[in-house]
Amino acid sequence: MINETNSSDIVNLLNKAIARELQVSIQYMLQHSIAAGQVLAVSGKTHTDKQSKFVASHSLVFLPGSSLKKIAIIEMRHAEAIVERIVFLGGEPTTQPDAININKTTKEMLENNLEQERGAIELYRQIIDIARKERDDVTLSLFQKILSDEEKHHRVFSDLLGKD
């Protein structure tokens, strides 16, 4: 049950955050895997026996491939932490990600990902403001950390696109 100091509004916003984190973690991992497959297809190389024993690609992939995989893992950790917070607050976490968009070209991927991070930054600033007003220090602290990560991700995608 949600205690009196936490409104259902914060739980609703946290569920929006989960849907977003699930979306981008899946989206970025798929983009990474597609990039890895394209590199192998272009190079004509196949996975070695050692690599084929792994469930996922551990081969070095052109940037942004390795960045996408690292960011996807961080996004999944965000989702996990947010789910735990919702459950603690007495809410029910969503299991539905926002729409996943793979895109055709690397540039389209990066532009879409940049926009995803921009949207996350806006949402997480809103959550931080509400958590501060509701004196929910745990949610506040959690989202300050997550916001810092999202700003770094935004910078990575911006740099890869050559934008300031």
DAPE-V42267 format. One record per residue. N is the residue number from 1. RES is the residue in one small letter. D_CENTER is the distance of its C-alpha to the mean C-alpha in whole Angstrom. Layout:
n->{N:N}
res->{RES:RES}
d_center->{D_CENTER:D_CENTER}
This chain:
n->{1:2:3:4:5:6:7:8:9:10:11:12:13:14:15:16:17:18:19:20:21:22:23:24:25:26:27:28:29:30:31:32:33:34:35:36:37:38:39:40:41:42:43:44:45:46:47:48:49:50:51:52:53:54:55:56:57:58:59:60:61:62:63:64:65:66:67:68:69:70:71:72:73:74:75:76:77:78:79:80:81:82:83:84:85:86:87:88:89:90:91:92:93:94:95:96:97:98:99:100:101:102:103:104:105:106:107:108:109:110:111:112:113:114:115:116:117:118:119:120:121:122:123:124:125:126:127:128:129:130:131:132:133:134:135:136:137:138:139:140:141:142:143:144:145:146:147:148:149:150:151:152:153:154:155:156:157:158:159:160:161:162:163:164}
res->{m:i:n:e:t:n:s:s:d:i:v:n:l:l:n:k:a:i:a:r:e:l:q:v:s:i:q:y:m:l:q:h:s:i:a:a:g:q:v:l:a:v:s:g:k:t:h:t:d:k:q:s:k:f:v:a:s:h:s:l:v:f:l:p:g:s:s:l:k:k:i:a:i:i:e:m:r:h:a:e:a:i:v:e:r:i:v:f:l:g:g:e:p:t:t:q:p:d:a:i:n:i:n:k:t:t:k:e:m:l:e:n:n:l:e:q:e:r:g:a:i:e:l:y:r:q:i:i:d:i:a:r:k:e:r:d:d:v:t:l:s:l:f:q:k:i:l:s:d:e:e:k:h:h:r:v:f:s:d:l:l:g:k:d}
d_center->{28:26:28:30:28:25:25:24:22:19:19:18:16:14:14:12:9:9:10:7:4:7:7:4:5:8:8:8:10:12:13:13:16:17:18:19:21:23:24:26:27:28:29:31:30:29:28:30:31:29:26:27:27:23:21:18:19:20:22:21:20:20:17:15:15:15:12:10:10:10:7:6:8:7:3:6:8:7:8:11:12:12:14:16:17:18:20:22:22:24:21:20:16:15:15:14:11:11:13:11:13:14:16:20:20:18:18:17:14:13:15:13:9:11:12:9:8:12:11:9:11:14:13:12:16:17:16:18:21:21:21:23:26:26:26:23:23:20:18:19:18:15:13:15:13:10:11:13:9:8:11:12:9:11:14:13:13:16:18:17:18:21:20:21}
